[in-house]
């Protein structure tokens, strides 16, 4: 092995170790992404024997809930353990990217720079340190591309099918892959791809058969109605703004410039995948900045010729590296959802792990394991290992407001009238609500419950004795 290759290998190991340290620290300390509450609650319900779509609203494809459910059965610390599944997938993804650059005969310095950029992308680090679907689906989607390019079409279909079992917007890739195979004249491989894809998604069919309307609502319809936009023009404006943020996010812009520096040599398949996936994720309403994370593995593969160009220009490389690293810092704690306001201080007070843990301690202190907890964020009762009220949560509440009964009840979304009836009957042992939410119910809450604690803006009420 040459000294250059030994240096590159040592640098790759150091970068992977750095990623492991950063992700571990973030998994242990990063503030909560409110979507984590939804995913963890769903895994808690699956572990209890309930079925997504039939028994509760599930707003994604079903595989992630079943990936996390064993953590509940094992009694693992749910949030931390789930985050470390994402960390493991992210580290594996970086290894796959690095090995793929070696397969494409990328020079040692270019490989090292590309891996450094991949490891240190701020939005990716932030997203991959949370218990959401991004990291496992990103890994599987890239493995599908690599399998296809190595002429393992059946395996490519399996990897992609499992990825879609986590994230439905990845589904258009099957058309991209099939088109690429057809263009190459590999019609038998198209069939193999389709068989693998169908086999990987076969476990989804029972959910469709049991309750097709709820399946379609959770995986598609909800995402078309949950934006709070007065009209279609406002929705399009939000998508346009987010698309510009995708492109102009400093690290993404640098990556695009690197890719375009060798535009004539950009590999077609990953480039088309970038365009198609971007279009797919823009369909979500509302669209979030973090969705670009799912495009990154394909963008890095498409940018490999550009990294060769960059590695040959040391001054440009040094300047790009400084800008790239500095751009990562502000995004490390990024959360795509603003619950109360755009104030980072207010979000930090609500969503830091210490505050969330304090709320869960109060819930456990004033409830028994079989008691129900009415919480405006579904994550609080789940992290306290208590039963939250089905149909109450960020996404369910948003949908209930737009649907109204009886459609809301049909799709496991609880309307305000039903929440009020629960409070009047004093069914929940504990109620968790922030300042400014459910204000119309405060007279009933204060009559039947007593406030037992406040953490930041979050108030905890326990049912009065007798």
C-alpha positions as CSV (number, residue, x, y, z in Angstrom):
1,X,0.0,0.0,0.0
2,X,1.4,3.4,-1.0
3,X,1.9,6.2,1.6
4,X,-0.8,8.2,-0.1
5,X,-3.3,5.4,0.2
6,X,-2.3,4.8,3.9
7,X,-2.8,8.5,4.6
8,X,-6.2,8.5,2.9
9,X,-7.3,5.4,4.8
10,X,-6.2,6.9,8.1
11,X,-8.0,10.2,7.2
12,X,-11.2,8.2,6.4
13,X,-11.0,6.4,9.8
14,X,-10.5,9.7,11.6
15,X,-13.5,11.2,9.7
16,X,-15.8,8.3,10.6
17,X,-14.7,8.5,14.2
18,X,-15.4,12.2,14.2
19,X,-18.9,11.5,12.8
20,X,-19.5,8.9,15.5
21,X,-18.5,11.3,18.2
22,X,-20.6,14.2,16.8
23,X,-23.7,12.0,16.3
24,X,-23.3,10.3,19.7
25,X,-23.1,13.7,21.4
26,X,-26.1,15.0,19.5
27,X,-28.1,11.8,20.1
28,X,-27.6,12.3,23.8
29,X,-28.0,16.0,24.0
30,X,-29.8,17.4,20.9
31,X,-33.1,19.0,21.6
32,X,-36.2,17.1,20.6
33,X,-37.6,17.1,17.1
34,X,-41.4,17.1,17.8
35,X,-41.8,14.5,15.0
36,X,-39.9,12.0,17.2
37,X,-42.8,12.0,19.6
38,X,-45.1,10.7,16.8
39,X,-42.7,7.9,15.7
40,X,-41.9,6.8,19.3
41,X,-45.6,6.8,20.2
42,X,-46.4,4.7,17.1
43,X,-43.7,2.2,18.1
44,X,-45.1,2.1,21.6
45,X,-48.6,1.3,20.3
46,X,-47.2,-1.4,17.8
47,X,-45.4,-3.1,20.7
48,X,-48.7,-3.2,22.6
49,X,-50.3,-5.1,19.7
50,X,-52.1,-2.3,17.9
51,X,-51.9,-1.9,14.1
52,X,-51.0,1.3,12.2
53,X,-53.9,2.7,10.2
54,X,-56.5,0.4,11.7
55,X,-56.1,1.3,15.4
56,X,-54.3,4.7,15.1
57,X,-53.3,7.2,12.5
58,X,-49.9,6.6,11.1
59,X,-48.5,9.3,8.8
60,X,-45.8,7.3,7.0
61,X,-45.2,3.9,5.6
62,X,-45.2,1.3,8.4
63,X,-41.7,-0.1,8.6
64,X,-40.2,2.4,11.0
65,X,-42.7,1.7,13.7
66,X,-41.8,-2.0,13.6
67,X,-38.1,-1.2,13.5
68,X,-38.5,0.7,16.8
69,X,-41.1,-1.6,18.5
70,X,-38.5,-4.1,19.8
71,X,-36.9,-1.3,21.8
72,X,-40.2,-0.9,23.7
73,X,-40.4,-4.7,24.3
74,X,-36.8,-4.8,25.6
75,X,-37.4,-1.9,28.0
76,X,-34.7,0.2,26.4
77,X,-34.5,4.0,27.0
78,X,-36.8,4.7,24.0
79,X,-35.6,8.0,22.7
80,X,-31.9,7.4,23.1
81,X,-32.0,3.9,21.8
82,X,-34.1,4.9,18.8
83,X,-31.7,7.8,18.0
84,X,-28.8,5.3,18.1
85,X,-30.4,3.3,15.4
86,X,-30.3,6.4,13.2
87,X,-26.7,7.0,14.2
88,X,-25.7,3.4,13.2
89,X,-27.5,3.8,9.8
90,X,-25.8,7.2,9.3
91,X,-22.3,5.7,10.0
92,X,-23.0,2.8,7.6
93,X,-24.1,5.3,5.0
94,X,-20.8,7.2,5.2
95,X,-18.9,3.9,4.9
96,X,-21.0,3.0,1.8
97,X,-20.3,6.4,0.2
98,X,-16.6,6.1,0.9
99,X,-16.4,2.6,-0.6
100,X,-18.3,3.7,-3.6
101,X,-15.8,6.4,-4.4
102,X,-13.1,3.8,-4.3
103,X,-15.0,1.6,-6.8
104,X,-15.1,4.6,-9.1
105,X,-11.3,5.1,-9.0
106,X,-11.4,8.5,-7.3
107,X,-8.0,9.8,-6.3
108,X,-7.1,9.6,-2.6
109,X,-7.4,13.3,-1.8
110,X,-10.7,13.7,-3.7
111,X,-12.1,10.7,-1.8
112,X,-11.1,12.2,1.5
113,X,-12.5,15.6,0.7
114,X,-15.8,14.1,-0.5
115,X,-16.1,12.0,2.7
116,X,-15.3,15.0,4.9
117,X,-18.0,17.0,3.1
118,X,-20.5,14.1,3.5
119,X,-19.7,13.6,7.2
120,X,-19.9,17.3,8.1
121,X,-23.1,18.3,6.3
122,X,-25.0,20.1,9.1
123,X,-28.5,19.2,8.2
124,X,-27.6,15.6,7.7
125,X,-25.9,15.4,11.1
126,X,-28.9,17.0,12.8
127,X,-31.4,14.8,11.0
128,X,-29.4,11.6,11.5
129,X,-29.2,12.1,15.3
130,X,-33.0,11.9,15.7
131,X,-35.5,9.1,15.8
132,X,-37.1,9.8,12.4
133,X,-37.1,7.9,9.2
134,X,-34.3,9.7,7.3
135,X,-31.2,7.8,8.2
136,X,-32.4,4.2,7.5
137,X,-34.2,5.2,4.3
138,X,-31.2,7.2,3.1
139,X,-28.9,4.2,3.6
140,X,-31.3,1.8,1.8
141,X,-31.9,4.1,-1.1
142,X,-28.2,4.5,-1.8
143,X,-27.7,0.8,-1.5
144,X,-30.4,0.4,-4.1
145,X,-28.5,2.7,-6.5
146,X,-25.2,0.8,-6.0
147,X,-26.8,-2.6,-6.4
148,X,-28.4,-1.4,-9.7
149,X,-25.1,-0.1,-11.0
150,X,-23.5,-3.4,-10.2
151,X,-26.2,-5.2,-12.2
152,X,-27.9,-6.7,-9.2
153,X,-31.4,-5.6,-10.2
154,X,-33.3,-7.9,-7.9
155,X,-31.3,-6.7,-4.9
156,X,-31.7,-3.1,-6.0
157,X,-35.5,-3.7,-6.0
158,X,-35.4,-5.2,-2.6
159,X,-33.3,-2.3,-1.1
160,X,-35.5,0.3,-2.7
161,X,-38.7,-1.5,-1.7
162,X,-37.6,-1.5,2.0
163,X,-36.6,2.1,1.7
164,X,-40.1,3.0,0.4
165,X,-41.5,1.0,3.3
166,X,-39.9,3.7,5.5
167,X,-40.5,6.8,3.2
168,X,-43.1,6.8,0.4
169,X,-41.6,9.8,-1.5
170,X,-38.7,7.5,-2.4
171,X,-41.0,5.5,-4.6
172,X,-40.4,7.4,-7.8
173,X,-36.9,6.0,-7.9
174,X,-38.3,2.7,-9.1
175,X,-39.4,4.5,-12.3
176,X,-36.0,6.1,-12.6
177,X,-34.3,2.7,-12.2
178,X,-36.6,1.0,-14.6
179,X,-36.1,3.7,-17.2
180,X,-32.3,3.5,-16.9
181,X,-32.5,-0.3,-17.4
182,X,-34.8,0.0,-20.3
183,X,-32.5,2.6,-21.9
184,X,-29.6,0.2,-21.6
185,X,-31.7,-2.5,-23.3
186,X,-31.8,-4.6,-20.1
187,X,-35.5,-5.5,-20.2
188,X,-35.1,-8.7,-18.1
189,X,-33.4,-6.6,-15.4
190,X,-36.5,-4.4,-15.3
191,X,-38.6,-7.5,-14.4
192,X,-36.0,-8.5,-11.7
193,X,-36.1,-5.0,-10.3
194,X,-39.9,-5.1,-10.1
195,X,-39.9,-8.5,-8.4
196,X,-37.5,-7.3,-5.8
197,X,-39.5,-4.1,-5.2
198,X,-42.7,-6.1,-4.8
199,X,-41.2,-8.6,-2.5
200,X,-39.8,-5.9,-0.2
201,X,-43.2,-4.2,0.0
202,X,-45.3,-7.3,0.3
203,X,-45.6,-6.9,4.2
204,X,-47.4,-3.6,3.5
205,X,-50.2,-5.3,1.6
206,X,-52.1,-6.5,4.8
207,X,-52.2,-2.9,6.1
208,X,-53.8,-1.8,2.8
209,X,-56.2,-4.7,2.8
210,X,-57.3,-4.2,6.4
211,X,-58.2,-0.5,6.0
212,X,-57.4,0.9,2.6
213,X,-59.0,4.3,3.3
214,X,-56.9,4.9,6.5
215,X,-53.7,3.7,4.7
216,X,-54.2,6.1,1.9
217,X,-55.1,8.9,4.3
218,X,-52.0,8.4,6.4
219,X,-49.5,7.9,3.7
220,X,-50.8,10.5,1.2
221,X,-53.9,12.5,1.9
222,X,-52.8,13.9,5.3
223,X,-49.7,15.3,3.8
224,X,-51.7,17.2,1.2
225,X,-54.0,18.8,3.7
226,X,-51.9,19.5,6.8
227,X,-50.4,22.8,5.6
228,X,-52.1,25.9,7.0
229,X,-52.2,27.9,3.8
230,X,-55.2,30.1,2.8
231,X,-54.9,29.1,-0.9
232,X,-52.9,27.2,-3.4
233,X,-50.8,30.3,-4.3
234,X,-49.6,30.5,-0.7
235,X,-48.7,26.9,-0.7
236,X,-46.8,27.3,-3.9
237,X,-45.0,30.3,-2.5
238,X,-43.9,28.2,0.6
239,X,-42.6,25.5,-1.7
240,X,-40.7,28.1,-3.8
241,X,-39.1,29.6,-0.7
242,X,-38.1,26.2,0.6
243,X,-36.6,25.2,-2.7
244,X,-34.5,28.4,-2.7
245,X,-33.4,27.5,0.8
246,X,-32.4,24.0,-0.4
247,X,-30.3,25.5,-3.2
248,X,-28.9,28.5,-1.3
249,X,-28.2,26.6,1.9
250,X,-24.4,27.3,1.9
251,X,-23.3,23.7,2.1
252,X,-25.8,22.6,-0.6
253,X,-24.8,25.5,-2.8
254,X,-21.1,24.5,-2.5
255,X,-22.0,20.9,-3.4
256,X,-23.9,22.1,-6.5
257,X,-21.0,24.2,-7.6
258,X,-18.6,21.4,-7.1
259,X,-20.9,19.1,-9.1
260,X,-21.3,21.6,-11.9
261,X,-17.5,22.2,-12.1
262,X,-17.4,18.9,-14.0
263,X,-20.8,19.1,-15.6
264,X,-20.0,17.1,-18.7
265,X,-18.9,14.1,-16.5
266,X,-21.8,14.0,-14.1
267,X,-23.1,10.4,-14.0
268,X,-26.7,10.4,-15.3
269,X,-28.5,8.0,-13.0
270,X,-27.7,9.7,-9.6
271,X,-28.2,13.1,-11.2
272,X,-31.7,12.2,-12.4
273,X,-32.4,10.7,-9.0
274,X,-31.6,14.1,-7.4
275,X,-34.0,15.9,-9.7
276,X,-36.8,13.3,-9.3
277,X,-36.5,13.1,-5.5
278,X,-36.4,16.8,-5.1
279,X,-39.7,17.0,-7.1
280,X,-41.2,14.3,-4.9
281,X,-40.3,15.9,-1.6
282,X,-41.5,19.3,-2.9
283,X,-45.0,17.8,-3.1
284,X,-45.3,17.5,0.7
285,X,-47.4,20.3,2.3
286,X,-45.7,22.1,4.0
287,X,-42.2,21.4,2.6
288,X,-39.3,21.5,5.0
289,X,-35.7,22.3,4.6
290,X,-34.5,19.0,6.1
291,X,-36.1,17.1,3.2
292,X,-33.0,17.9,1.2
293,X,-31.1,15.5,3.4
294,X,-32.7,12.6,1.5
295,X,-31.3,13.9,-1.8
296,X,-27.7,14.2,-0.5
297,X,-26.4,10.7,-1.0
298,X,-27.3,10.8,-4.7
299,X,-26.0,14.4,-5.0
300,X,-22.6,13.3,-3.6
301,X,-22.4,10.4,-6.0
302,X,-23.3,12.8,-8.9
303,X,-20.7,15.2,-7.7
304,X,-17.8,12.7,-7.7
305,X,-16.2,14.2,-10.9
306,X,-16.5,17.6,-9.4
307,X,-14.6,16.5,-6.3
308,X,-11.8,15.2,-8.6
309,X,-11.7,18.8,-10.1
310,X,-11.7,20.4,-6.6
311,X,-8.9,18.2,-5.3
312,X,-6.6,19.4,-8.1
313,X,-7.0,23.1,-7.1
314,X,-5.7,23.3,-3.6
315,X,-6.4,27.0,-3.0
316,X,-10.1,26.6,-4.1
317,X,-10.3,23.4,-2.0
318,X,-9.0,25.2,1.2
319,X,-11.5,28.1,0.7
320,X,-14.4,25.7,0.0
321,X,-13.5,23.6,3.1
322,X,-13.5,26.6,5.4
323,X,-16.8,27.9,4.2
324,X,-18.3,24.4,4.3
325,X,-17.3,23.7,7.9
326,X,-18.4,27.1,9.1
327,X,-21.8,26.7,7.4
328,X,-22.4,23.4,9.3
329,X,-22.3,24.9,12.7
330,X,-25.6,26.8,12.8
331,X,-27.6,23.9,11.5
332,X,-26.5,21.3,14.0
333,X,-29.5,21.9,16.3
334,X,-31.9,22.6,13.5
335,X,-35.5,21.5,14.0
336,X,-38.0,21.8,11.1
337,X,-41.0,22.5,13.3
338,X,-41.7,25.8,15.1
339,X,-44.5,25.1,17.6
340,X,-45.0,28.5,19.3
341,X,-42.9,31.0,17.4
342,X,-39.7,31.3,15.4
343,X,-37.7,32.2,18.6
344,X,-34.8,29.7,19.0
345,X,-34.8,30.6,22.8
346,X,-38.4,29.6,23.2
347,X,-38.0,26.4,21.2
348,X,-34.9,25.5,23.2
349,X,-36.8,26.0,26.5
350,X,-39.6,23.7,25.3
351,X,-37.7,21.0,23.5
352,X,-34.4,20.6,25.3
353,X,-34.1,17.1,26.8
354,X,-34.0,18.3,30.4
355,X,-37.3,20.1,30.0
356,X,-38.9,17.1,28.3
357,X,-37.6,14.7,31.0
358,X,-38.9,17.0,33.7
359,X,-42.4,16.8,32.2
360,X,-42.2,13.0,31.9
361,X,-41.2,12.8,35.6
362,X,-44.3,14.7,36.6
363,X,-46.5,12.4,34.5
364,X,-45.0,9.3,36.1
365,X,-45.4,10.8,39.6
366,X,-49.1,11.5,39.2
367,X,-50.3,8.5,37.1
368,X,-50.2,4.7,37.2
369,X,-48.9,2.6,34.3
370,X,-52.4,1.9,33.0
371,X,-53.7,5.4,33.3
372,X,-54.3,7.5,30.2
373,X,-52.6,10.9,29.7
374,X,-54.1,13.7,27.6
375,X,-51.2,15.5,26.1
376,X,-51.0,18.1,23.4
377,X,-47.7,16.5,22.3
378,X,-47.9,12.7,22.1
379,X,-44.3,12.3,23.0
380,X,-44.7,13.2,26.7
381,X,-46.9,10.2,27.7
382,X,-44.9,7.8,25.5
383,X,-41.5,8.8,27.0
384,X,-43.2,8.5,30.5
385,X,-44.3,5.0,29.4
386,X,-48.0,5.9,29.8
387,X,-50.9,5.6,27.4
388,X,-51.6,8.7,25.4
389,X,-55.1,9.4,24.1
390,X,-55.3,8.1,20.5
391,X,-56.1,10.8,18.1
392,X,-54.4,13.6,20.0
393,X,-51.0,14.8,18.7
394,X,-49.5,17.4,16.4
395,X,-50.5,15.8,13.1
396,X,-53.8,14.4,14.3
397,X,-54.9,17.7,15.8
398,X,-54.0,19.5,12.5
399,X,-56.0,17.0,10.5
400,X,-59.0,17.0,12.9
401,X,-59.3,20.8,12.5
402,X,-59.6,20.4,8.7
403,X,-61.8,17.3,8.6
404,X,-64.3,17.7,11.4
405,X,-66.5,14.8,12.6
406,X,-67.3,12.1,11.5
407,X,-64.4,12.0,9.0
408,X,-61.9,12.9,11.7
409,X,-63.1,10.0,13.9
410,X,-62.9,7.7,10.8
411,X,-59.2,8.6,10.5
412,X,-58.4,8.4,14.2
413,X,-58.1,12.2,14.7
414,X,-59.8,13.6,17.8
415,X,-61.7,16.9,17.3
416,X,-61.8,19.6,20.0
417,X,-65.4,18.6,20.9
418,X,-64.2,15.1,21.8
419,X,-61.2,16.4,23.7
420,X,-63.6,18.6,25.7
421,X,-65.8,15.6,26.5
422,X,-62.8,13.7,27.9
423,X,-61.9,16.6,30.1
424,X,-65.5,17.0,31.4
425,X,-65.6,13.3,32.3
426,X,-62.1,13.6,33.9
427,X,-61.0,10.4,32.1
428,X,-57.3,11.2,31.7
429,X,-55.3,11.0,35.0
430,X,-53.0,13.7,33.8
431,X,-53.3,16.6,31.3
432,X,-50.2,18.2,29.7
433,X,-50.8,21.5,27.9
434,X,-48.7,24.5,27.0
435,X,-49.6,28.1,27.5
436,X,-52.0,29.3,24.8
437,X,-53.3,25.8,23.8
438,X,-56.8,24.5,24.8
439,X,-57.5,27.9,26.5
440,X,-61.2,27.3,26.0
441,X,-61.0,24.2,28.2
442,X,-59.2,25.8,31.1
443,X,-62.3,26.3,33.3
444,X,-63.1,22.6,33.1
445,X,-59.5,21.6,33.6
446,X,-59.1,23.8,36.7
447,X,-62.4,22.4,38.1
448,X,-61.5,18.8,37.7
449,X,-57.7,18.9,37.9
450,X,-55.0,20.6,39.9
451,X,-51.8,22.0,38.5
452,X,-48.9,19.9,39.8
453,X,-46.0,21.5,37.9
454,X,-44.9,23.8,35.2
455,X,-41.8,23.3,33.0
456,X,-41.1,26.4,30.9
457,X,-44.4,27.0,29.0
458,X,-45.7,23.5,29.6
459,X,-48.2,22.9,32.4
460,X,-49.0,19.5,34.0
461,X,-52.4,18.9,35.7
462,X,-53.4,15.9,37.8
463,X,-56.9,14.7,38.4
464,X,-58.3,15.8,41.7
465,X,-58.9,13.1,44.3
466,X,-62.6,12.1,44.6
